[in-house]
């Protein structure tokens, strides 16, 4: 069987979903002759493969992730591929057996019409002169390493239905290396202190931006916008922030924070997580937090607290400032630490 192209199609979760497909030509390589019978199942004709790298598009050091993925198959190739293999990692080699390149994006991979972040030659009979793997940049270390292991599995002849599962399955959830939520602060025109509300919200976003480095898999950079709205009317109706013209309902990663001068706001908007709810739930890509007549100096703490759920943490995993909920703490300089 000649070489073919397979892809690891990965589904992006955490309110960052999106798909695209554009037909592309496979990385066609002429098969190299099998000059040695090292193992009856080995299509490379040798038991040690030289691996080259082009990581210029990765914008960070991903070589350790490659080393981990190669070590995985050195330990497991015999069991799953049917033959042992070893690798020599030489990033700048001009004549590699396997070449791994990072790309800014992979639009498609030989007929796969789903979102792909990895693409590799499926080597089952005779290996090409250079077996190629493409990896998309912009994903966390754990997601990238899993993708590398998956694609290397294809170069050892493993298809999506083969063991080990789930590493060889066609779809997987992945996490972007950087998250840029759009935070929209919706201020009820009747609320008394808009300036403090903005300052407090910025405190919360700055805290999470700094805390994410080293504590979350991804870095975080927020885009804050503020808009004044009429939360209530004479008839007592309220404005659902998820339906406000100031929010792009089709954009993923939206966070809306409504500061309302109306205690009935939270009761009237079941989709909003309001101050006083100890365990907020995220049901949609547009995550809403409602604060009904809050003290202005507590807004930052409440925004910060609910961002914990937005980032997928359980309450016990929140940063220390959000583990204490006394009036003195919530209204104080909780961001300053001890």
N, C-alpha and C positions, 0 to 999 in steps of 0.2 A: 504494500500500500504506500503511495507517495505521501509526502508531507502535506498537511492541510492547516487551515487557520482556525483557531478556537479563541474565544474570549471569555473572560470572567465578567459577567454583567452584574453590576452591583447596584442595589437600590439604596438611594440616599435617604436617611431617616432624619429625626429631630427637626421636623418642619423645614427641611431643606430639599424637598423632593423636586424632581425635574428630569425629563427624558429628552433625548435627541438622537437622531440617527441620520447619517449621511453615508451612502455607499462609498467604500474605499477599496482599492486593490489590495489583495493580500501581499505580504512580504515574500514574494516568490523567490526562492533560491533553488538552484540546481542541486540535486542530491550528490553528496560526495560518495565515492566507492567505499564499500566496507572492506578495508584492507587487512583487517585482523579479526580473528574470531576469538575475542577475549571472553565473551559469554554468548551463548546461543541467542539470548534475547536482547543483547546490547546492540543498538543500531549505530553507535558511534565508532565501534571497532577499537576502542581503548577504554581503560577503566578510570582515567583521570582527565577531566575536561578543564580547559583554560577558559576563564570567564572574564570578559571585558566589560567596562562600564562607561557610560556617558551620563553623568549626573548633573550637568550644567543647568538643566531646567528645574532641578529639584529645589534649588535655593537653600539647601541645608545639607548636613552630612548624613547621607542615607547608607553609606558603606557598611556600617555595623548591621543594618537591617538585612542587607544582602548576605552578609556573612552568616547571620542567624538562619536565613532561609536555606542557604547551601548546606549548613550543618544539619538542618532538619532532614534533608534528603540523603545526606551521607549516612545518616543513622537509619533511615526508613526505606531507601530505594529497593533494597533486596526484598523486603516483605511485600511492597506494593507494586513496584515496577517489574520485579522478577530478576533483577540483576543489580549488583553493587555498583556504586559510582562514587568517585571522589572529585573534588574541585580544587583548582588553583586560581585564586582571585588575583588578576593582574589588570587593574582598571585601564591602563594605557596600552595594552597589547594591540598590535596591528593585525594579528591573525588569530582571533579567539574562536574557540569551539562554540561558545554561547556568548552573545552580546546582549546586554541589558541596557536599554536607553530610556531615560525619563523624557516625557513630553508634557507640554503645557496642557494639552487635552487630547483625548482619543475620541474622534467623532463616531466611529463604528469599527467593526472588526469582522470582515468576511461574512456578511449576511446577517449578523446579529443586529436586530433593530432596536435593542434596548441600550440603555446607558451603560457604557463600558469604561472601566478604568485600568484594564489590563488586557494585553493581547500577546499571544505566543504561537510559535510553530508547534503543531502536534506531530511529534516524531515517533513513528511506529515501525518503520521498515529500515530505510537508510537515512541517516542524518544528512542535512545539507552541509555545505562547507562551513557555514556559520548559522547556527540556530539563533533566531532573533526573538527578543522579548521587549515589549513596550509597556511602560508603567506611567500612569498619569500622575503628575505632581499635584500637591495641594491637599493630601490626606494625612491623617495622623500616623504616627509610627506603627501602632498596632494594626491599623487598616492596611498600611503599605506592606508590612511584613506578611500579613495573611495573603495579600494579593501576589506577592513574590513567590510564596510557597505554592500557591495555586498554579501560577503560570509555569513555574519550573516543573510542576507535575505534568503539564502538557508536554514539555520537552522530553519527558521520560516515557511518553506514550500513554498517559492516563487521560481518560475522557471524563466528562461531567458525571457520568453514572458510576464511575469507578471509585474504589476505596483509595485513600481514607476519606470518609465523609465526617463532617460537613465541609472539609477544606476544599474538596474538588467539586462541590455543587456549583451550579451555574450562576446562582444569585446569592448575594450576601449583603448584610447591612454594613455601612462604612461611615466614618466620621470625618468631616473636613478638618484640616489642620487649623483653619482660622474661621471663626464665626463672627459675622457682622450683622447683628440684629438691628432692625430699625425700631427705635423706641419713640413712640409718639405720646407726649404728655398733653392730655386734653383737660384744659382748665375751665371749669364752670365760670362763666362771667360773673356770677354772683359770689364766688368764693373770694375771701377777703385778702389773701396774701399770695399773689401769683409769683412774686420775686423769690420768696422763700421756698415755695414749692419747686421752682426750677432749680434753685441752688441745692436743695435737698436731693432731688432726683439725680443731679450731676454727682453728688457725693456717693450715692449708691452705685452708679455706673462706674465711677472711677475706682471704687473699692473692688468691684468684681473684675474689672479690667486688670488690676494688679494681682488680685488673688488667683485668677485663672492661671497665671504663669507658674507652672510647677504643681498645680493642684487639679487642673482639668486637662484632658488630653489635648484640647485645642486652645489656642489663644483667642482672646475676645476683643473686639473693637466695636463700640456702639456708635450708632448714628442717631443722635437725639434731635427731635423736632418738637416744637410746642405749638399748640393751637387752642384758641379760645372757642368754647362752644356753649350753647344753651342746653343744659342738662334737663331742665324741667320746663314746663309751660303752665299757663293758667289752668289748663285742664288736668294737670298732674301727670302728663305723660313724660317719659324719659327718652333720652337718645342712646341707643345701643352703640357703643364705640366701634364694634365690629362692622357696623353699617355706615359709619361716618364717612363723608366725602374726603376727609383729611387722611384716611387710611386706605392704602392700596390693598384691596381684599384679595387680589390675585398674587400678591407678593408673599413669599414664605418668610418666616422669621420675624413676623411683626409682633411687637409687644406694645399694647396700648395701656396707658395709666390714666384713669379718669379721677380727677379730684373734684368731687361734687359737693355743692352746698345743699344737700338734700338727703336726709337719712333713708328715704325710701328708695334711693337709687339702687342699692344692692339687692333689695328684695325684688325690684322690678326687672333686674337683668340677671337671670339665672346663669348665663354663660360666664359672668365675671367672678373672679376670686376676690372677695372683699376682705378688708381688714376685720379681724375677728374670726375668720375661718382658719383653723390651725393647720389643716392639711389641704392645700389647694390642689386641684386636679387640672391637667392640661388635656382638653378634648379636641382642640383644633389648632391649625397652624397659627392662627391669630390669637395670641394669648392676652387676655384682658385682666387687668387688676383694677378694682374699683375701691376708692377711698372716700367714704361719705363723711363729710364735715370733720376731717382730721385736724388735730393740732398741727400747725405748719412745721414745727420742729420735730415731728415724728414721721413725716412723709418719706424721708430718705431711708429710714430703717425698714418701713413696710415695703417700699419698692425693692430694697435689697433682699428682704426675706423672700418675697415672691419670685424674684429672679432665680433663687435656688431651685425651685420646681421647674422653671423654664429651662434651666440647664440640665435637667434630668436627675437631680440629686434627691435622695431621701432626706427627710428633715434632720436626721441624726448626722448627715454628711455635710450640712451647711457649715460655713465658716463660723468661728467662735462667736463673733458679735451677734449672730442671729440665733444663738442658743439661749439667750436671756431676753425675757419679755416683760420686764418691769417698766413702769412709767419713767422712772429715773433714768434707766439705761436707754430706752427707746428714744427719749427726748434729749439725751445727752450726746456727747461726742463719741459715739460707739465706734466710729471708724478709726479712732486714735489708738485703740488697744490699751494695754496697761502701761 
